[in-house]
Amino acid sequence: MTEDLSKIIDYYVEKKKDGLDFSEIRKELQARNLDSDKIKFIMNEIDKQVLLAAQGKSIKISLNETKIIGLILMFGGGFITITTFFGFIDLGGSYLVAYGPVIGGYLLYLQSGRSTKWGQKKR
C-alpha cells in the first residue's frame, strides 16, 4: 500500500511540475475513489516535494560576492560619512553618519570569511 502511495505521489509531483493545478489533482484522486484522509496526505506530500524542488532553484550568492557586497557597503557608508563631515557634500551645517551600511557591510564581510555556506562554520 505504501508503495502504491509513493508511486501516486511521484506521478502527481511530475504532473504538478508540468503545470497541473492542485484542484485538478484532487479531482483525479477523488475519481480513483480514495478516502479523504489519503487524498489529504497525498496532497500534502505533493506540496512538500514541489516546495523542496522550488527551494533548490532559489538564488544563491557565492561567498566572494557576499564579501564584495560587504566591502562596498562598508566603504560606501564610510565615504558618505567622510564627505559630509568635511563638507565635500554640503548638508547645510550638518553631516550624515552612515553607520548602518558600515556595520551591515562589516557583518557581511565577517560572515563570508567565517563560513562555507550561510550558517555552517569552516572545519
C-alpha positions in Angstrom: 0.0 0.0 0.0 2.8 2.4 0.8 4.5 1.6 -2.5 1.3 2.5 -4.3 1.0 5.8 -2.4 4.6 6.7 -3.2 4.0 5.9 -6.9 0.9 8.0 -6.9 2.7 10.9 -5.2 5.7 10.7 -7.6 3.3 10.6 -10.6 1.4 13.7 -9.4 4.5 15.6 -8.5 5.7 15.3 -12.1 2.2 16.3 -13.3 2.3 19.3 -11.0 5.7 20.3 -12.3 4.2 20.1 -15.8 1.5 22.6 -14.8 -1.4 20.6 -13.5 -3.4 22.5 -10.9 -3.9 21.2 -7.3 -7.7 21.3 -7.8 -7.4 19.1 -10.8 -5.1 16.7 -9.0 -7.6 16.5 -6.1 -10.4 15.7 -8.7 -8.3 12.9 -10.2 -7.6 11.4 -6.8 -11.3 11.5 -5.9 -12.1 9.8 -9.2 -9.8 7.0 -8.0 -12.2 6.5 -5.1 -9.6 7.2 -2.4 -10.8 8.3 1.0 -10.4 11.9 2.1 -7.6 11.2 4.6 -5.5 9.6 1.9 -6.2 12.4 -0.5 -5.2 14.9 2.1 -2.0 13.0 2.9 -1.1 12.7 -0.8 -1.8 16.4 -1.4 0.4 17.4 1.5 3.2 15.2 0.2 2.9 16.6 -3.3 3.0 20.1 -1.9 6.1 19.4 0.2 8.0 17.9 -2.7 7.1 20.8 -5.0 8.2 23.3 -2.4 11.5 21.5 -1.8 12.2 21.5 -5.5 11.4 25.2 -5.7 13.8 25.9 -2.8 16.6 24.3 -4.7 16.2 26.8 -7.5 16.5 29.8 -5.3 19.1 32.4 -6.0 22.4 31.7 -4.2 25.1 34.2 -3.7 28.7 33.0 -3.5 30.9 33.9 -0.6 33.1 36.0 -2.7 30.1 38.0 -3.9 29.0 38.4 -0.3 32.4 39.6 0.7 32.4 42.2 -2.2 29.0 43.4 -1.3 30.1 43.8 2.4 33.2 45.8 1.3 31.1 48.0 -1.0 28.7 48.8 1.8 31.4 49.5 4.3 33.4 51.8 2.1 30.3 53.4 0.7 29.0 54.3 4.2 32.4 55.5 5.2 32.7 57.6 2.1 29.3 59.2 2.7 30.2 59.9 6.3 33.6 61.4 5.5 32.4 63.6 2.6 29.6 65.1 4.6 31.8 65.6 7.6 34.5 67.5 5.7 31.9 69.5 3.7 32.5 67.9 0.2 28.8 67.2 0.2 27.1 70.2 1.8 24.1 69.5 4.0 23.8 73.0 5.4 25.9 72.8 8.5 25.2 69.2 9.5 26.6 65.9 8.4 25.5 62.4 7.9 26.9 59.4 9.8 26.1 56.3 7.7 26.8 53.7 10.3 24.1 51.4 9.1 25.8 50.5 5.8 29.2 50.4 7.6 28.1 47.9 10.2 26.0 45.9 7.8 28.8 45.6 5.4 31.2 44.7 8.1 28.9 41.9 9.3 28.5 40.6 5.7 32.3 40.6 5.3 32.8 38.7 8.6 30.1 36.2 7.7 31.6 35.4 4.3 35.0 34.8 5.9 33.8 32.5 8.6 31.6 30.1 6.7 31.5 28.0 3.7 27.7 28.3 3.5 25.3 30.6 5.4 25.1 29.1 8.9 27.8 26.5 8.5 31.3 27.0 10.1 34.5 26.1 8.4 36.2 22.9 9.8 
